[in-house]
Amino acid sequence: MSFPMDDSRPIFVQIAERVENDILEGILPEESQVPSINQFAAFYQINPATALKGINLLVDQGILYKKRGIGMFVATGVREIIVSKRKEQFYEQYVVSMVKEAHKLGITAEQLTDMIKRGAKEQ
Amino acid sequence: MTTIVEVKGLSKHYGKVKAVDNVSFKLEEGKIYGLLGRNGAGKTTIMHMLTAQLFRTSGEMKVFGEEPYENEKVLKQICFIKESQKYPETFRVKDVLNVSPLFFPNWDKELAQSLVEDFRLPLKRRMKKLSRGMLSAVGIVVGLASRAPLTIFDEPYLGLDAVARNLFYDRLLADYGEHPRTIILSTHLIDEVSQLLEHVLVIDAGKLLLDEEAETLRGSASNVVGSAAKVDAFLAGKKVIHRSPFGGLMSATVLGQLSKQERLLAAEQGLEIGPVSLQQMIVHMTGSNGNNEEAAQ
């Protein structure tokens, strides 16, 4: 059993996100073959129809492409596409909630900037 | 998609008790269904009628396009693993496996053998000497190895330990991937199986409450928490399936996707919006007053 899925969001979206993560981190390089639908289903313990839906989401966006009779592959140049897509989501996903929590705790914008700088240095 | 089961207005009454009340649904070929609901909701009664082990009071029912009663052509395509299957007094585990091919034309002997090893079943032990978990494991072996076009598991993992349950999910998905067929998992333990399901049927007090793709349901409910007055104002006109007051606070579960504007409005009002799992959603829909025992699990 692998990392459990979040049962409060559609699983096919989570599958697509995880494949995108693997592409971002270089686990799935461009032009490499991605696992089959049944391998996805077995690995994540999910219904194969759900796995197929997640993979098709990426095929529709041109991130994966099909080679007939062989399988599914990562398209060339998609890393950049995913990065720019993720950058757009970054503000809403991380910045908005961080600022909200900081406000709750009385952390000023200046203090917050300092913290981010410190965090960036330690990376 | 080929429809293999079609039920219209199905009812089963015992005197004044309506065990199953005017239920209609269709099952399609090659999908894994979850038949979910609380104890006594009518799940088992529906399955008994589908498999011709119980007469209906009224309604129409077609299984593989035909009436299932006394219909060998239909019944040999069905494998129904009951929660409390009775076996002949003298039967040992291997006797069960030896007679199974007579009932199930697609029986796969090798699959049965490898499952017996996986579940560490003692072949020579009498069925009546088996523990509850082992009895369930025999049911799982028969259900999977039958490869029946319609395979029904009624509470398949009673008494099974976590390792064996995990084994069941793995082997079910692997064999289903290679040999797609229609499978019904009937259970009240929703969290355990929800990821395996493609489609969900929820039964409550004999009625069909929900008939929907599992993926459509995930993320279709939200939890709204905040001061009671503000939560009430925000929820006006929305379908609320659960409310739980806590001091001056209110936590409410609302059906339907919230729009971006609604989320912004909630944030301005200081309301927290959180996700709701499939299990929580069904618990809220089937719990009469919102504090039933399953919510506590």
HADDOCK unambig.tbl for C-alpha pairs under 7 A between the chains (distance, minus, plus):
assign (segid A and resid 7 and name CA) (segid B and resid 218 and name CA) 6.50 0.50 0.50
assign (segid A and resid 7 and name CA) (segid B and resid 277 and name CA) 4.96 0.50 0.50
assign (segid A and resid 7 and name CA) (segid B and resid 278 and name CA) 6.13 0.50 0.50
assign (segid A and resid 8 and name CA) (segid B and resid 218 and name CA) 5.16 0.50 0.50
assign (segid A and resid 8 and name CA) (segid B and resid 219 and name CA) 4.99 0.50 0.50
assign (segid A and resid 8 and name CA) (segid B and resid 275 and name CA) 5.61 0.50 0.50
assign (segid A and resid 8 and name CA) (segid B and resid 276 and name CA) 5.10 0.50 0.50
assign (segid A and resid 8 and name CA) (segid B and resid 277 and name CA) 3.98 0.50 0.50
assign (segid A and resid 8 and name CA) (segid B and resid 278 and name CA) 6.21 0.50 0.50
assign (segid A and resid 9 and name CA) (segid B and resid 218 and name CA) 5.00 0.50 0.50
assign (segid A and resid 9 and name CA) (segid B and resid 219 and name CA) 4.49 0.50 0.50
assign (segid A and resid 10 and name CA) (segid B and resid 215 and name CA) 5.15 0.50 0.50
assign (segid A and resid 10 and name CA) (segid B and resid 218 and name CA) 5.06 0.50 0.50
assign (segid A and resid 10 and name CA) (segid B and resid 219 and name CA) 6.24 0.50 0.50
assign (segid A and resid 11 and name CA) (segid B and resid 215 and name CA) 6.77 0.50 0.50
assign (segid A and resid 38 and name CA) (segid B and resid 177 and name CA) 5.88 0.50 0.50
assign (segid A and resid 42 and name CA) (segid B and resid 170 and name CA) 6.42 0.50 0.50
assign (segid A and resid 42 and name CA) (segid B and resid 173 and name CA) 6.32 0.50 0.50
assign (segid A and resid 42 and name CA) (segid B and resid 174 and name CA) 6.46 0.50 0.50
assign (segid A and resid 45 and name CA) (segid B and resid 170 and name CA) 6.77 0.50 0.50
assign (segid A and resid 45 and name CA) (segid B and resid 195 and name CA) 6.91 0.50 0.50
assign (segid A and resid 45 and name CA) (segid B and resid 196 and name CA) 6.76 0.50 0.50
assign (segid A and resid 46 and name CA) (segid B and resid 195 and name CA) 4.94 0.50 0.50
assign (segid A and resid 46 and name CA) (segid B and resid 196 and name CA) 4.80 0.50 0.50
assign (segid A and resid 47 and name CA) (segid B and resid 195 and name CA) 6.42 0.50 0.50
assign (segid A and resid 47 and name CA) (segid B and resid 196 and name CA) 4.54 0.50 0.50
assign (segid A and resid 47 and name CA) (segid B and resid 197 and name CA) 5.94 0.50 0.50
assign (segid A and resid 47 and name CA) (segid B and resid 198 and name CA) 6.31 0.50 0.50
assign (segid A and resid 48 and name CA) (segid B and resid 177 and name CA) 6.97 0.50 0.50
assign (segid A and resid 49 and name CA) (segid B and resid 198 and name CA) 6.89 0.50 0.50
